[in-house]
Amino acid sequence: MKRTARSRTTDIALLRIRIQESGLSDRQFAVKCLRRDERTIRRYLAGDVPMPAIIRELIRDPLVAPWPTKGTLPMLGS
């Protein structure tokens, strides 16, 4: 199934929300939560590189991999 511009925009917005919810910097979120290089996350956010399905699933369903929130220790990558 081909991804639409709308679904890509939604994924980017959701990634931004998840980063904000975590209270982490973009770099910290990339490394600790998604186990990706910071530059890769920046490319996702800019729309330069499509997000892999696994990243889309992780940001859509944080219960699969709970996100850290301000004042808590990161659940992943600690």
PDB file of N, CA, C and O in Angstrom:
ATOM      1  N   MET A   1       0.839  -1.176   0.000  1.00  0.00           N
ATOM      2  CA  MET A   1       0.000   0.000   0.000  1.00  0.00           C
ATOM      3  C   MET A   1       0.886   1.241   0.000  1.00  0.00           C
ATOM      4  O   MET A   1       1.821   1.347   0.794  1.00  0.00           O
ATOM      5  N   LYS A   2       0.589   2.160  -0.880  1.00  0.00           N
ATOM      6  CA  LYS A   2       1.375   3.380  -0.999  1.00  0.00           C
ATOM      7  C   LYS A   2       0.988   4.377   0.088  1.00  0.00           C
ATOM      8  O   LYS A   2      -0.196   4.576   0.361  1.00  0.00           O
ATOM      9  N   ARG A   3       1.980   4.996   0.701  1.00  0.00           N
ATOM     10  CA  ARG A   3       1.757   5.981   1.750  1.00  0.00           C
ATOM     11  C   ARG A   3       1.384   7.319   1.113  1.00  0.00           C
ATOM     12  O   ARG A   3       1.961   7.724   0.104  1.00  0.00           O
ATOM     13  N   THR A   4       0.430   7.982   1.707  1.00  0.00           N
ATOM     14  CA  THR A   4       0.004   9.280   1.184  1.00  0.00           C
ATOM     15  C   THR A   4       0.760  10.399   1.896  1.00  0.00           C
ATOM     16  O   THR A   4       1.345  10.194   2.959  1.00  0.00           O
ATOM     17  N   ALA A   5       0.735  11.572   1.294  1.00  0.00           N
ATOM     18  CA  ALA A   5       1.382  12.732   1.916  1.00  0.00           C
ATOM     19  C   ALA A   5       0.734  13.034   3.258  1.00  0.00           C
ATOM     20  O   ALA A   5       1.410  13.443   4.202  1.00  0.00           O
ATOM     21  N   ARG A   6      -0.561  12.834   3.341  1.00  0.00           N
ATOM     22  CA  ARG A   6      -1.279  13.091   4.599  1.00  0.00           C
ATOM     23  C   ARG A   6      -0.809  12.149   5.701  1.00  0.00           C
ATOM     24  O   ARG A   6      -0.598  12.582   6.834  1.00  0.00           O
ATOM     25  N   SER A   7      -0.642  10.870   5.386  1.00  0.00           N
ATOM     26  CA  SER A   7      -0.207   9.917   6.416  1.00  0.00           C
ATOM     27  C   SER A   7       1.233  10.200   6.840  1.00  0.00           C
ATOM     28  O   SER A   7       1.578  10.029   8.010  1.00  0.00           O
ATOM     29  N   ARG A   8       2.080  10.635   5.895  1.00  0.00           N
ATOM     30  CA  ARG A   8       3.458  11.003   6.258  1.00  0.00           C
ATOM     31  C   ARG A   8       3.458  12.213   7.170  1.00  0.00           C
ATOM     32  O   ARG A   8       4.213  12.259   8.141  1.00  0.00           O
ATOM     33  N   THR A   9       2.623  13.192   6.869  1.00  0.00           N
ATOM     34  CA  THR A   9       2.521  14.396   7.694  1.00  0.00           C
ATOM     35  C   THR A   9       2.025  14.040   9.086  1.00  0.00           C
ATOM     36  O   THR A   9       2.516  14.580  10.078  1.00  0.00           O
ATOM     37  N   THR A  10       1.069  13.150   9.167  1.00  0.00           N
ATOM     38  CA  THR A  10       0.551  12.701  10.460  1.00  0.00           C
ATOM     39  C   THR A  10       1.641  11.992  11.261  1.00  0.00           C
ATOM     40  O   THR A  10       1.773  12.224  12.463  1.00  0.00           O
ATOM     41  N   ASP A  11       2.418  11.134  10.610  1.00  0.00           N
ATOM     42  CA  ASP A  11       3.508  10.433  11.291  1.00  0.00           C
ATOM     43  C   ASP A  11       4.545  11.411  11.830  1.00  0.00           C
ATOM     44  O   ASP A  11       5.032  11.244  12.948  1.00  0.00           O
ATOM     45  N   ILE A  12       4.882  12.416  11.053  1.00  0.00           N
ATOM     46  CA  ILE A  12       5.856  13.417  11.488  1.00  0.00           C
ATOM     47  C   ILE A  12       5.316  14.178  12.692  1.00  0.00           C
ATOM     48  O   ILE A  12       6.038  14.397  13.665  1.00  0.00           O
ATOM     49  N   ALA A  13       4.057  14.580  12.631  1.00  0.00           N
ATOM     50  CA  ALA A  13       3.452  15.303  13.747  1.00  0.00           C
ATOM     51  C   ALA A  13       3.417  14.438  15.000  1.00  0.00           C
ATOM     52  O   ALA A  13       3.677  14.924  16.101  1.00  0.00           O
ATOM     53  N   LEU A  14       3.099  13.169  14.837  1.00  0.00           N
ATOM     54  CA  LEU A  14       3.041  12.264  15.973  1.00  0.00           C
ATOM     55  C   LEU A  14       4.431  12.047  16.581  1.00  0.00           C
ATOM     56  O   LEU A  14       4.568  11.967  17.802  1.00  0.00           O
ATOM     57  N   LEU A  15       5.451  11.953  15.742  1.00  0.00           N
ATOM     58  CA  LEU A  15       6.813  11.824  16.245  1.00  0.00           C
ATOM     59  C   LEU A  15       7.190  13.057  17.064  1.00  0.00           C
ATOM     60  O   LEU A  15       7.788  12.939  18.133  1.00  0.00           O
ATOM     61  N   ARG A  16       6.840  14.234  16.559  1.00  0.00           N
ATOM     62  CA  ARG A  16       7.119  15.471  17.311  1.00  0.00           C
ATOM     63  C   ARG A  16       6.409  15.455  18.675  1.00  0.00           C
ATOM     64  O   ARG A  16       6.984  15.859  19.685  1.00  0.00           O
ATOM     65  N   ILE A  17       5.179  14.994  18.690  1.00  0.00           N
ATOM     66  CA  ILE A  17       4.407  14.913  19.947  1.00  0.00           C
ATOM     67  C   ILE A  17       5.081  13.949  20.913  1.00  0.00           C
ATOM     68  O   ILE A  17       5.237  14.265  22.092  1.00  0.00           O
ATOM     69  N   ARG A  18       5.482  12.784  20.432  1.00  0.00           N
ATOM     70  CA  ARG A  18       6.121  11.796  21.306  1.00  0.00           C
ATOM     71  C   ARG A  18       7.428  12.333  21.893  1.00  0.00           C
ATOM     72  O   ARG A  18       7.727  12.093  23.063  1.00  0.00           O
ATOM     73  N   ILE A  19       8.191  13.046  21.098  1.00  0.00           N
ATOM     74  CA  ILE A  19       9.437  13.639  21.597  1.00  0.00           C
ATOM     75  C   ILE A  19       9.112  14.661  22.687  1.00  0.00           C
ATOM     76  O   ILE A  19       9.747  14.682  23.741  1.00  0.00           O
ATOM     77  N   GLN A  20       8.130  15.495  22.422  1.00  0.00           N
ATOM     78  CA  GLN A  20       7.733  16.523  23.390  1.00  0.00           C
ATOM     79  C   GLN A  20       7.220  15.887  24.681  1.00  0.00           C
ATOM     80  O   GLN A  20       7.586  16.328  25.771  1.00  0.00           O
ATOM     81  N   GLU A  21       6.390  14.872  24.575  1.00  0.00           N
ATOM     82  CA  GLU A  21       5.840  14.185  25.745  1.00  0.00           C
ATOM     83  C   GLU A  21       6.940  13.585  26.624  1.00  0.00           C
ATOM     84  O   GLU A  21       6.814  13.529  27.848  1.00  0.00           O
ATOM     85  N   SER A  22       8.003  13.146  25.986  1.00  0.00           N
ATOM     86  CA  SER A  22       9.070  12.479  26.722  1.00  0.00           C
ATOM     87  C   SER A  22       9.860  13.429  27.611  1.00  0.00           C
ATOM     88  O   SER A  22      10.417  13.015  28.628  1.00  0.00           O
ATOM     89  N   GLY A  23       9.909  14.699  27.232  1.00  0.00           N
ATOM     90  CA  GLY A  23      10.734  15.646  27.970  1.00  0.00           C
ATOM     91  C   GLY A  23      12.212  15.522  27.632  1.00  0.00           C
ATOM     92  O   GLY A  23      13.053  16.182  28.243  1.00  0.00           O
ATOM     93  N   LEU A  24      12.524  14.674  26.658  1.00  0.00           N
ATOM     94  CA  LEU A  24      13.904  14.482  26.231  1.00  0.00           C
ATOM     95  C   LEU A  24      14.201  15.387  25.044  1.00  0.00           C
ATOM     96  O   LEU A  24      13.288  15.879  24.381  1.00  0.00           O
ATOM     97  N   SER A  25      15.473  15.600  24.787  1.00  0.00           N
ATOM     98  CA  SER A  25      15.859  16.324  23.579  1.00  0.00           C
ATOM     99  C   SER A  25      15.655  15.390  22.386  1.00  0.00           C
ATOM    100  O   SER A  25      15.475  14.185  22.559  1.00  0.00           O
ATOM    101  N   ASP A  26      15.683  15.946  21.188  1.00  0.00           N
ATOM    102  CA  ASP A  26      15.563  15.119  19.980  1.00  0.00           C
ATOM    103  C   ASP A  26      16.640  14.037  19.977  1.00  0.00           C
ATOM    104  O   ASP A  26      16.371  12.877  19.661  1.00  0.00           O
ATOM    105  N   ARG A  27      17.859  14.433  20.332  1.00  0.00           N
ATOM    106  CA  ARG A  27      18.987  13.497  20.342  1.00  0.00           C
ATOM    107  C   ARG A  27      18.763  12.378  21.355  1.00  0.00           C
ATOM    108  O   ARG A  27      18.934  11.202  21.032  1.00  0.00           O
ATOM    109  N   GLN A  28      18.383  12.737  22.570  1.00  0.00           N
ATOM    110  CA  GLN A  28      18.164  11.737  23.609  1.00  0.00           C
ATOM    111  C   GLN A  28      17.033  10.780  23.219  1.00  0.00           C
ATOM    112  O   GLN A  28      17.139   9.571  23.423  1.00  0.00           O
ATOM    113  N   PHE A  29      15.970  11.318  22.667  1.00  0.00           N
ATOM    114  CA  PHE A  29      14.842  10.484  22.249  1.00  0.00           C
ATOM    115  C   PHE A  29      15.276   9.517  21.153  1.00  0.00           C
ATOM    116  O   PHE A  29      14.928   8.337  21.175  1.00  0.00           O
ATOM    117  N   ALA A  30      16.043  10.038  20.193  1.00  0.00           N
ATOM    118  CA  ALA A  30      16.516   9.199  19.090  1.00  0.00           C
ATOM    119  C   ALA A  30      17.319   8.015  19.609  1.00  0.00           C
ATOM    120  O   ALA A  30      17.100   6.875  19.200  1.00  0.00           O
ATOM    121  N   VAL A  31      18.242   8.293  20.505  1.00  0.00           N
ATOM    122  CA  VAL A  31      19.144   7.252  20.997  1.00  0.00           C
ATOM    123  C   VAL A  31      18.470   6.343  22.016  1.00  0.00           C
ATOM    124  O   VAL A  31      18.566   5.121  21.909  1.00  0.00           O
ATOM    125  N   LYS A  32      17.791   6.921  23.000  1.00  0.00           N
ATOM    126  CA  LYS A  32      17.250   6.129  24.106  1.00  0.00           C
ATOM    127  C   LYS A  32      15.943   5.416  23.775  1.00  0.00           C
ATOM    128  O   LYS A  32      15.706   4.304  24.244  1.00  0.00           O
ATOM    129  N   CYS A  33      15.108   6.043  22.980  1.00  0.00           N
ATOM    130  CA  CYS A  33      13.783   5.467  22.725  1.00  0.00           C
ATOM    131  C   CYS A  33      13.687   4.734  21.392  1.00  0.00           C
ATOM    132  O   CYS A  33      13.099   3.656  21.310  1.00  0.00           O
ATOM    133  N   LEU A  34      14.260   5.318  20.361  1.00  0.00           N
ATOM    134  CA  LEU A  34      14.123   4.707  19.038  1.00  0.00           C
ATOM    135  C   LEU A  34      15.373   3.967  18.585  1.00  0.00           C
ATOM    136  O   LEU A  34      15.359   3.260  17.577  1.00  0.00           O
ATOM    137  N   ARG A  35      16.457   4.137  19.344  1.00  0.00           N
ATOM    138  CA  ARG A  35      17.728   3.486  18.999  1.00  0.00           C
ATOM    139  C   ARG A  35      18.160   3.820  17.574  1.00  0.00           C
ATOM    140  O   ARG A  35      18.565   2.952  16.801  1.00  0.00           O
ATOM    141  N   ARG A  36      18.059   5.097  17.261  1.00  0.00           N
ATOM    142  CA  ARG A  36      18.466   5.603  15.950  1.00  0.00           C
ATOM    143  C   ARG A  36      19.416   6.771  16.161  1.00  0.00           C
ATOM    144  O   ARG A  36      19.451   7.370  17.236  1.00  0.00           O
ATOM    145  N   ASP A  37      20.179   7.086  15.135  1.00  0.00           N
ATOM    146  CA  ASP A  37      21.050   8.244  15.163  1.00  0.00           C
ATOM    147  C   ASP A  37      20.199   9.516  15.128  1.00  0.00           C
ATOM    148  O   ASP A  37      19.144   9.550  14.495  1.00  0.00           O
ATOM    149  N   GLU A  38      20.657  10.528  15.797  1.00  0.00           N
ATOM    150  CA  GLU A  38      19.934  11.805  15.844  1.00  0.00           C
ATOM    151  C   GLU A  38      19.681  12.354  14.435  1.00  0.00           C
ATOM    152  O   GLU A  38      18.614  12.907  14.166  1.00  0.00           O
ATOM    153  N   ARG A  39      20.642  12.205  13.555  1.00  0.00           N
ATOM    154  CA  ARG A  39      20.478  12.725  12.185  1.00  0.00           C
ATOM    155  C   ARG A  39      19.346  12.022  11.450  1.00  0.00           C
ATOM    156  O   ARG A  39      18.634  12.637  10.656  1.00  0.00           O
ATOM    157  N   THR A  40      19.188  10.746  11.717  1.00  0.00           N
ATOM    158  CA  THR A  40      18.104   9.995  11.084  1.00  0.00           C
ATOM    159  C   THR A  40      16.757  10.536  11.538  1.00  0.00           C
ATOM    160  O   THR A  40      15.848  10.698  10.725  1.00  0.00           O
ATOM    161  N   ILE A  41      16.622  10.816  12.835  1.00  0.00           N
ATOM    162  CA  ILE A  41      15.370  11.361  13.360  1.00  0.00           C
ATOM    163  C   ILE A  41      15.100  12.730  12.755  1.00  0.00           C
ATOM    164  O   ILE A  41      13.960  13.048  12.415  1.00  0.00           O
ATOM    165  N   ARG A  42      16.138  13.534  12.622  1.00  0.00           N
ATOM    166  CA  ARG A  42      15.959  14.848  11.980  1.00  0.00           C
ATOM    167  C   ARG A  42      15.473  14.687  10.542  1.00  0.00           C
ATOM    168  O   ARG A  42      14.651  15.472  10.070  1.00  0.00           O
ATOM    169  N   ARG A  43      15.976  13.682   9.855  1.00  0.00           N
ATOM    170  CA  ARG A  43      15.531  13.437   8.476  1.00  0.00           C
ATOM    171  C   ARG A  43      14.071  13.005   8.435  1.00  0.00           C
ATOM    172  O   ARG A  43      13.324  13.412   7.545  1.00  0.00           O
ATOM    173  N   TYR A  44      13.664  12.173   9.407  1.00  0.00           N
ATOM    174  CA  TYR A  44      12.252  11.789   9.505  1.00  0.00           C
ATOM    175  C   TYR A  44      11.400  13.035   9.721  1.00  0.00           C
ATOM    176  O   TYR A  44      10.386  13.228   9.050  1.00  0.00           O
ATOM    177  N   LEU A  45      11.823  13.886  10.670  1.00  0.00           N
ATOM    178  CA  LEU A  45      11.045  15.083  11.009  1.00  0.00           C
ATOM    179  C   LEU A  45      10.963  16.067   9.846  1.00  0.00           C
ATOM    180  O   LEU A  45       9.958  16.759   9.685  1.00  0.00           O
ATOM    181  N   ALA A  46      12.004  16.127   9.049  1.00  0.00           N
ATOM    182  CA  ALA A  46      12.007  17.022   7.888  1.00  0.00           C
ATOM    183  C   ALA A  46      11.239  16.432   6.708  1.00  0.00           C
ATOM    184  O   ALA A  46      10.939  17.142   5.748  1.00  0.00           O
ATOM    185  N   GLY A  47      10.924  15.155   6.772  1.00  0.00           N
ATOM    186  CA  GLY A  47      10.234  14.503   5.664  1.00  0.00           C
ATOM    187  C   GLY A  47      11.174  14.113   4.545  1.00  0.00           C
ATOM    188  O   GLY A  47      10.731  13.750   3.455  1.00  0.00           O
ATOM    189  N   ASP A  48      12.491  14.185   4.809  1.00  0.00           N
ATOM    190  CA  ASP A  48      13.479  13.839   3.784  1.00  0.00           C
ATOM    191  C   ASP A  48      13.597  12.335   3.575  1.00  0.00           C
ATOM    192  O   ASP A  48      13.925  11.874   2.482  1.00  0.00           O
ATOM    193  N   VAL A  49      13.326  11.577   4.632  1.00  0.00           N
ATOM    194  CA  VAL A  49      13.452  10.117   4.596  1.00  0.00           C
ATOM    195  C   VAL A  49      12.151   9.536   5.142  1.00  0.00           C
ATOM    196  O   VAL A  49      11.675   9.979   6.187  1.00  0.00           O
ATOM    197  N   PRO A  50      11.575   8.567   4.467  1.00  0.00           N
ATOM    198  CA  PRO A  50      10.346   7.959   5.002  1.00  0.00           C
ATOM    199  C   PRO A  50      10.649   7.146   6.263  1.00  0.00           C
ATOM    200  O   PRO A  50      11.694   6.504   6.367  1.00  0.00           O
ATOM    201  N   MET A  51       9.717   7.187   7.217  1.00  0.00           N
ATOM    202  CA  MET A  51       9.874   6.408   8.441  1.00  0.00           C
ATOM    203  C   MET A  51       9.610   4.942   8.159  1.00  0.00           C
ATOM    204  O   MET A  51       8.637   4.599   7.488  1.00  0.00           O
ATOM    205  N   PRO A  52      10.475   4.076   8.672  1.00  0.00           N
ATOM    206  CA  PRO A  52      10.210   2.646   8.531  1.00  0.00           C
ATOM    207  C   PRO A  52       8.948   2.262   9.313  1.00  0.00           C
ATOM    208  O   PRO A  52       8.549   2.949  10.253  1.00  0.00           O
ATOM    209  N   ALA A  53       8.349   1.181   8.914  1.00  0.00           N
ATOM    210  CA  ALA A  53       7.104   0.730   9.547  1.00  0.00           C
ATOM    211  C   ALA A  53       7.267   0.531  11.052  1.00  0.00           C
ATOM    212  O   ALA A  53       6.354   0.845  11.815  1.00  0.00           O
ATOM    213  N   ILE A  54       8.414   0.014  11.489  1.00  0.00           N
ATOM    214  CA  ILE A  54       8.600  -0.237  12.916  1.00  0.00           C
ATOM    215  C   ILE A  54       8.574   1.065  13.721  1.00  0.00           C
ATOM    216  O   ILE A  54       8.045   1.087  14.832  1.00  0.00           O
ATOM    217  N   ILE A  55       9.122   2.125  13.192  1.00  0.00           N
ATOM    218  CA  ILE A  55       9.109   3.421  13.881  1.00  0.00           C
ATOM    219  C   ILE A  55       7.685   3.959  13.914  1.00  0.00           C
ATOM    220  O   ILE A  55       7.239   4.480  14.936  1.00  0.00           O
ATOM    221  N   ARG A  56       6.969   3.835  12.798  1.00  0.00           N
ATOM    222  CA  ARG A  56       5.570   4.288  12.773  1.00  0.00           C
ATOM    223  C   ARG A  56       4.747   3.560  13.825  1.00  0.00           C
ATOM    224  O   ARG A  56       3.941   4.173  14.525  1.00  0.00           O
ATOM    225  N   GLU A  57       4.951   2.258  13.933  1.00  0.00           N
ATOM    226  CA  GLU A  57       4.198   1.473  14.921  1.00  0.00           C
ATOM    227  C   GLU A  57       4.553   1.883  16.348  1.00  0.00           C
ATOM    228  O   GLU A  57       3.671   1.980  17.201  1.00  0.00           O
ATOM    229  N   LEU A  58       5.820   2.120  16.609  1.00  0.00           N
ATOM    230  CA  LEU A  58       6.246   2.517  17.950  1.00  0.00           C
ATOM    231  C   LEU A  58       5.654   3.859  18.370  1.00  0.00           C
ATOM    232  O   LEU A  58       5.238   4.024  19.517  1.00  0.00           O
ATOM    233  N   ILE A  59       5.617   4.811  17.450  1.00  0.00           N
ATOM    234  CA  ILE A  59       5.088   6.121  17.846  1.00  0.00           C
ATOM    235  C   ILE A  59       3.560   6.123  17.895  1.00  0.00           C
ATOM    236  O   ILE A  59       2.967   6.931  18.609  1.00  0.00           O
ATOM    237  N   ARG A  60       2.927   5.239  17.153  1.00  0.00           N
ATOM    238  CA  ARG A  60       1.461   5.166  17.193  1.00  0.00           C
ATOM    239  C   ARG A  60       0.956   4.465  18.432  1.00  0.00           C
ATOM    240  O   ARG A  60      -0.099   4.823  18.956  1.00  0.00           O
ATOM    241  N   ASP A  61       1.686   3.474  18.912  1.00  0.00           N
ATOM    242  CA  ASP A  61       1.239   2.702  20.063  1.00  0.00           C
ATOM    243  C   ASP A  61       2.320   2.689  21.141  1.00  0.00           C
ATOM    244  O   ASP A  61       3.113   1.750  21.214  1.00  0.00           O
ATOM    245  N   PRO A  62       2.355   3.730  21.980  1.00  0.00           N
ATOM    246  CA  PRO A  62       3.411   3.800  22.993  1.00  0.00           C
ATOM    247  C   PRO A  62       3.304   2.704  24.048  1.00  0.00           C
ATOM    248  O   PRO A  62       4.240   2.521  24.828  1.00  0.00           O
ATOM    249  N   LEU A  63       2.201   1.975  24.098  1.00  0.00           N
ATOM    250  CA  LEU A  63       2.101   0.873  25.055  1.00  0.00           C
ATOM    251  C   LEU A  63       3.027  -0.276  24.681  1.00  0.00           C
ATOM    252  O   LEU A  63       3.433  -1.060  25.539  1.00  0.00           O
ATOM    253  N   VAL A  64       3.357  -0.372  23.407  1.00  0.00           N
ATOM    254  CA  VAL A  64       4.295  -1.395  22.955  1.00  0.00           C
ATOM    255  C   VAL A  64       5.677  -1.110  23.544  1.00  0.00           C
ATOM    256  O   VAL A  64       6.368  -2.025  23.992  1.00  0.00           O
ATOM    257  N   ALA A  65       6.067   0.140  23.540  1.00  0.00           N
ATOM    258  CA  ALA A  65       7.344   0.585  24.105  1.00  0.00           C
ATOM    259  C   ALA A  65       7.060   1.879  24.861  1.00  0.00           C
ATOM    260  O   ALA A  65       7.120   2.959  24.274  1.00  0.00           O
ATOM    261  N   PRO A  66       6.751   1.788  26.153  1.00  0.00           N
ATOM    262  CA  PRO A  66       6.351   2.979  26.911  1.00  0.00           C
ATOM    263  C   PRO A  66       7.370   4.113  26.792  1.00  0.00           C
ATOM    264  O   PRO A  66       8.579   3.896  26.877  1.00  0.00           O
ATOM    265  N   TRP A  67       6.863   5.301  26.598  1.00  0.00           N
ATOM    266  CA  TRP A  67       7.714   6.467  26.455  1.00  0.00           C
ATOM    267  C   TRP A  67       8.011   7.048  27.824  1.00  0.00           C
ATOM    268  O   TRP A  67       7.152   7.062  28.705  1.00  0.00           O
ATOM    269  N   PRO A  68       9.223   7.522  27.994  1.00  0.00           N
ATOM    270  CA  PRO A  68       9.517   8.211  29.246  1.00  0.00           C
ATOM    271  C   PRO A  68       8.775   9.541  29.274  1.00  0.00           C
ATOM    272  O   PRO A  68       8.527  10.144  28.230  1.00  0.00           O
ATOM    273  N   THR A  69       8.432   9.980  30.439  1.00  0.00           N
ATOM    274  CA  THR A  69       7.818  11.293  30.583  1.00  0.00           C
ATOM    275  C   THR A  69       8.681  12.116  31.515  1.00  0.00           C
ATOM    276  O   THR A  69       9.551  11.580  32.201  1.00  0.00           O
ATOM    277  N   LYS A  70       8.447  13.396  31.541  1.00  0.00           N
ATOM    278  CA  LYS A  70       9.247  14.269  32.389  1.00  0.00           C
ATOM    279  C   LYS A  70       9.226  13.744  33.820  1.00  0.00           C
ATOM    280  O   LYS A  70       8.167  13.438  34.367  1.00  0.00           O
ATOM    281  N   GLY A  71      10.400  13.646  34.411  1.00  0.00           N
ATOM    282  CA  GLY A  71      10.503  13.204  35.785  1.00  0.00           C
ATOM    283  C   GLY A  71      10.621  11.703  35.978  1.00  0.00           C
ATOM    284  O   GLY A  71      10.709  11.232  37.112  1.00  0.00           O
ATOM    285  N   THR A  72      10.623  10.931  34.870  1.00  0.00           N
ATOM    286  CA  THR A  72      10.783   9.478  34.998  1.00  0.00           C
ATOM    287  C   THR A  72      12.027   9.051  34.235  1.00  0.00           C
ATOM    288  O   THR A  72      12.518   9.771  33.366  1.00  0.00           O
ATOM    289  N   LEU A  73      12.510   7.911  34.560  1.00  0.00           N
ATOM    290  CA  LEU A  73      13.657   7.376  33.845  1.00  0.00           C
ATOM    291  C   LEU A  73      13.181   6.790  32.519  1.00  0.00           C
ATOM    292  O   LEU A  73      12.080   6.245  32.448  1.00  0.00           O
ATOM    293  N   PRO A  74      13.989   6.893  31.477  1.00  0.00           N
ATOM    294  CA  PRO A  74      13.614   6.288  30.191  1.00  0.00           C
ATOM    295  C   PRO A  74      13.421   4.787  30.344  1.00  0.00           C
ATOM    296  O   PRO A  74      14.185   4.114  31.036  1.00  0.00           O
ATOM    297  N   MET A  75      12.394   4.280  29.692  1.00  0.00           N
ATOM    298  CA  MET A  75      12.086   2.860  29.754  1.00  0.00           C
ATOM    299  C   MET A  75      12.996   2.056  28.822  1.00  0.00           C
ATOM    300  O   MET A  75      13.265   0.880  29.065  1.00  0.00           O
ATOM    301  N   LEU A  76      13.457   2.693  27.772  1.00  0.00           N
ATOM    302  CA  LEU A  76      14.302   2.017  26.793  1.00  0.00           C
ATOM    303  C   LEU A  76      15.683   2.636  26.771  1.00  0.00           C
ATOM    304  O   LEU A  76      15.834   3.835  27.004  1.00  0.00           O
ATOM    305  N   GLY A  77      16.658   1.854  26.502  1.00  0.00           N
ATOM    306  CA  GLY A  77      18.009   2.366  26.305  1.00  0.00           C
ATOM    307  C   GLY A  77      18.693   2.814  27.568  1.00  0.00           C
ATOM    308  O   GLY A  77      19.702   3.514  27.488  1.00  0.00           O
ATOM    309  N   SER A  78      18.192   2.443  28.741  1.00  0.00           N
ATOM    310  CA  SER A  78      18.833   2.891  29.982  1.00  0.00           C
ATOM    311  C   SER A  78      20.047   2.069  30.308  1.00  0.00           C
ATOM    312  O   SER A  78      20.704   2.313  31.320  1.00  0.00           O
TER     313      SER A  78
END
